Amino acid sequence: MHPPLVSILIPFKNTENYLPDCLVSILNQTYTNWEVLIVDDASTDASYSIVKSFVENEPRIKLFKNSGSGIIDALQLALSKSTGELITRMDSDDIMEPRKLEILSNNLTKHGKKHVTVGLVKYFAKDGVKPGYKSYENWLNTLTKSGTNYTEIYKECVIPSPCWMVYKTDLLACDAFNPNIYPEDYDLTFRFYKHQLKCIPCDTVLHNWRDYSTRTSRTHIHYAQNHFTSLKIHHFLDIDYNHHKTLTLWGAGTKGKIIAKTLVNKHIDFEWICDNPNKIGRDIYGKNLKDFETLAQIKNPQSIITVANKKAQKAIRAYLTKLEMQPVEDYLFFC
C-alpha cells in the first residue's frame, strides 16, 4: 500500500536568497511521496527563475504565477492545483527538518480525519533571534508538546503557519483560504478550532523558522496588531461568545479600545472594567469604565481580558480563581 500523497503549498515573493535552501530541504525529505505547488506572487527579483531551475530537474515541483494578488490568492491557487490526500504549507524562506513530512504524515494517518498534526518549531536568524520571538517559540512549543494549542488561542496564533498537516477533505470543510481575511494563518487556526480538528501532540522540532527584518509578517500591514485583535473578536463572537452571560471587557489599552469600539459598532452590550485609576470613571465610546472589583457584582460574566503585563495577568488569574471562574467559560485572555 502506497503512503498518501502530500501536497505542499508554497507562496513566494522576492525570496531569492532563501528559496534554494527551502527547496533543497524538501528534496531531502525521508518521505518521498509529495508534490509542491509553488506560486509566484509577482516577484521582482530572481525568485521565479530559481524555482524554474528546480522544476526542470524535479517533476514533483509545479510552478505557477499568482492570478490574483497576495498570499491568500496564491494559497487558493496552490490548493486548487493540489492532488494530494494530505495538505501542508511551507514558507519559501524556511527550512524543513529531514523527517518533517514523515513524522507529520505518520501522526496524521495514525489518528485519522478531524485531526491536525503539528510539530515543534525553531527560530533562526543571521544576527540572532530576538527575545520576543524566542519567547513565542517556547510558548508555542509547550502547547504543541501536550496538544493543548487551543487552550490559549485568543492570545496568539497557536498553530505555526508552515508546520501543520491535515486531510484535504478537512481543509476544504473549513473553507480554508476562501475568505480574504488576514492574518490568514491565524484565521485558519480559528477555523480548525471551530471545526473541532483535534491537535496531535509532538515533541520533535520539524521546522526551522527564519527571522529577518524584511519578513512579510514583520512588514506587511496585514499582520499589524489591529488586524490580530479584530480577528480575535470576530471569531470569539462566532465561536465562544455566550449570549446568556454578561460580556465584560477588562482593560482600556489599545487592544481594549479596539475591542470596545467593535462591540459598540455591532451594538453588543458589555461592561467595561479596568485597574487603571486614571481611567476608572471615564467615558469612552459612550461606555463608563468601572473598577475591576465591580466584576464580583456583575451577574454571570464572561470576561475578555486585554491586560498584557505578565505580572498583572498572574494577579488577575488569582482574582478570577477566587471568584470561582473558569477559563473560556467565564474568561479569556486576549494577550
Buried (B, 14 or more C-beta within 10 A) or exposed (E): EEBBBBBBBBBBBBBBBBBBBBBEBBBEBEBEBBBBBBBBBEBEEBBBEBBEBBBEEEEBBBBBEBEEEBBBBBBBBBBEBBEBBBBBBBBBBBBBBEBBBBBBBBBBBEEEEBBBBBBBBBBBBEEEBEEEBBEBBEBBBEBBEEBEBBBBBBBBBBBBBBBBBBBBEBBBBBEBBEEEBBBBBBBBBBBBBEBEBBBBBBEBBBBBBBBEEEBBEEEBEBBEEEBBBBBBBBBBBEEBBEEEBBBBBBBBBBBBBBBBBBBBEEEEEBBBBBBBEEBBEEEBEEBEBBEBEBBEEBEEBBBBBBBBEEEEBEEBBEBBEEEEBEEEEBBBBBB
